[in-house]
Amino acid sequence: MIDQSSASGTPSVLWKAFAVLGAFSHRNRVLTLAQIVRYSGLPKSTAHRVLAMLVDIGAIEQADGGYRVGLRMFSLGTLPPEAALREAALVHLEELHRYTGQTLHLAVLRGADVVYLAKLLSRRSVPTPAAVGGRFPAHCTAVGKALLAFSAGGSAAGALTEPLRRRTASSLASAEQVRRQMDAIRTAGFAVDREESADGLACVAVPVLVRGRAVAALSVAFPASAGSGQVLVGPLRQAAAAISRSPAMPQFCDAGVTATVR
């Protein structure tokens, strides 16, 4: 959690800057000042002052109808180890995408959430709510459950605090339910989400293991009415194994990025 207070007890300039940046989303790529004030929760005068600072350094740019996140933020976004993981995985995801014809996801675990690094769309599959850079409760997704199960000693599941956030009526309702699934997932080697993240959507996922640690997970999404998804497990495992053999993976692990609780 970001420390919202300085030594004087008032929100720091850094926190205010992130509050402004956090107002933008995949659905709100261009915002007016009034919208930034509403979404950030900052007073108008404060938002305007911080916004001017962010424009000066290129973190935010002026656009038709308001403001947008600047290219400087894009450049910074290519620096984390996750960017190297995504780049190494894409060629294998594209091959898997051609084979399955369904929507694919690549995600990492951060605390009790998954963060999506890549998404390859399919016109044939049902829409999926996940977006690149977006976060979902891990226990509501197949990628999340695979990561929870194959984190160091499976300890990440212990980070789940109740009441659990639910996305649909089928979402797991308690940490105990999640922990019970972990044993089955570790035995099977894959995880399944059946309408737990979105109605009508199912996913099957496997972890990407490097040096015995889960650094990411990938999934195939398909209509829940299309069956169990068992036929997709083999191709997913092949793709995950190919990603794990990428030359970039040891460096990714050396950067300390693993499926652990943070």
N, C-alpha and C positions, 0 to 999 in steps of 0.2 A: 504494500500500500504506500502511496506517495505521502510523505509528511507534508501536511497542508499548512504547517505553522512555522514561522521563523522564531528566533529567540524572543522577539517582542510579542509573540502570541498571535500575530496576524498572518494571513496566508502569504506565502513567499511568491516572488515574481515568477519563479520556475513553475510552481504549482499553477499559477494563473495562466501561464503560457500553455501548459498542458491542458488546462481546462478549455482554453480557446481551441487548441488543436483537436481535442476530443469531441468538440461539437460537430466535426465533419464525420461523415460515414459514407458507405457505399450508396446509400439512398439519398444522401444530402452532400453531394460533391461541391456544389456552389451554394453559398449561404450569404444572406444579407447581414448587416450589422445587427438588426433586430432579432434575427434568427440565432445568431451567435450568442447574443445576450440571453435569449430564452434557453438554449440548449446548454450553455456553459454554467448558467446560474450566477454569473458575475454582474455587478452593476454596470450600467451602460457606459459610464465614464471610464471605468476600469477596463472593460472589454475593448473600448475604442483605443485606449492608450497601449494596451498589450498588443492589440492587433497591429497598430502602427509599428511597434518594435519588430514584430514578426515579419511584416512586409519589408522593413528595412534590411533584414538579414536574409530575405529570400525564402523563409520557411512558409510564408503565405503570399500568394499573388492576387492582384486584383483581376477580376474577370467580368464578363458581361453579366450584369445582374447581381454582382456582389464580389465574394472572395472565394478562393479555392486553395487547397494545399499546394505549396510550391514545389518545383522540381528539385530544390535543394533537399527536401525531405525524401524524395525518391532516391537521390544519390546516397543519402545516409542509410536508407532502407536496404541497400544492396550490401552493406558491410557486415551485418550479423552472420554467424556461421549458418543459420537457417537458410540464408540465401544460397550458400554453396550446396547445402543439402538439396534444396529445391532444384537447382541447376543440374546436379548429378542425377536426380530422380526423373527429370522430365522425359528423357529419351526412352526410359523404360515404361513410364506412364503412357506415353504416346503409343508404344507398341501394344500395351495392354488395352488401351482405348480402342485401337483398331480391331483387336480380337473380340472384345466384349460388346462394343457399340453402346456401352452404358456410361453414365457419369462416374468419374473417379475423383477421389479426394486423397490428399496427402496432408497429414497433420502431426503436430507435436503436442506434448503435454506440458501445461503450465499450471501448477497448483491443481485445482479440481476442475480446470477447464482444458479443452483442446483449442489450439489455434491452427487455423487452416492455412497451409503454405501454398497449395496448388489445387485447382479444380478444373477438370476437363469435362466439358459439357457434352450431353447427348440429346439430340432432338427426339429420340425414341423413348427416353426415360421420363419419369415424372419429375417435375421441378423439385430441386432440393434447396433448402433455405440457407445452407452454408455459403459463405463468401470468403474469398481469399483475404486473409488478415482478420477475419471474424473469429469470435469465440463462442463456444457452446459448452454447456455442462458436460463433462466427460462421460458421466454415467448415462446420458441420453443418446449416445452415439456409439456405433460399432468401433470406430477408430479410438474413441476415448476409452471404451472398455478394454480393448486390446492393449492399450498403453498402460492402463491401471493394472491389468493382470500381469504384464511382463515388465513392469518397473522393478527397480532394485528390490528383490525380495517380495514384490507385490505390495510394498509398504505404502504406495501412493493412495491406495484405497482407504487407508486410515485417515487421510486428510479430508474425507467427505464429512461435512457437518450437516446435521439435520436442523430444520426441515430441508430436504433436498428440493432443488428447483426442478419443476416438471414442465415439459413442453407439450405433452399430450396425456390423455387418460392412460396410455400404455407405458408411460415413463416409469422407471423404477421409483418406488416411493420411500425407501429407507436405505440407509447405509448397510444394514444387515443383508438386504436383498442383493445389493451390489457385491458384497463380500462373498455371498454364496455363489454368485455367478463366476467370480474370479477363478475358483478351483476348476470349474467346468471348462472355462476358456483356456486355462493353462494346459489342461489335459487334451483338449481338442486342437489347440494351436491356432484358433481363430475365434472371432467374436461376431455376434449378430445383433442387429437392431431391427426390430419389427414394429414400425409405426411408433417408435419411442421418441424420435426427434421431429417427425412430421407425419400427419395422417396420410395413409396410402403409400408411404415410402418404407422400403426395407434396405438394409445395407449389410454387407459381410466384409470383415476387415481382418488383416493380419499385421503383426508387428514387423518392423524392420530391425533386425537384431545385428549389432556390431559388438564383437568381444563379449557376447552373451548379454548385452544390455539393449533395451528397446530405445532407439533414438527417434523413432517416428512410427507411424502406422499408415497404411493405405487401405482404401475401401472401394468397393463397387456398389453403387446405388441402383436399385431397380424397383419396379412396382411391387408392392407387397403381395398382390394377387398373382405374381408370376412364379411363385414357389419359394423354396427354402434358400436358394442361392448356393447350395452345396457344390454345384458344378463350377462355381467361380473360385472356390478355395484353391484349387491347384494352380490356375493361372496367377492368382494373387501371390501365392507363395513363391512362384518362379520369379515374378517381378520384384518382390521384396528381397529375395536372395541376390538378384542381379544388382539392385541398389546397394545392398550391404557390401558387395565386392568392389564398389566404385573406389577409385584412388582417393577421392575426397573424404571418404568416411573416417579413416583414422584421424585426420586433422579435425574433423567435426567432433569426434569423441575427445580428442586432446583439448578442445576448447571448453570442455566441461559441460557439454550440452547433452544431457541424458533425460530419460523419462523419470525424473525424480520430482519430489514436491518442492515447490519454491514459494 
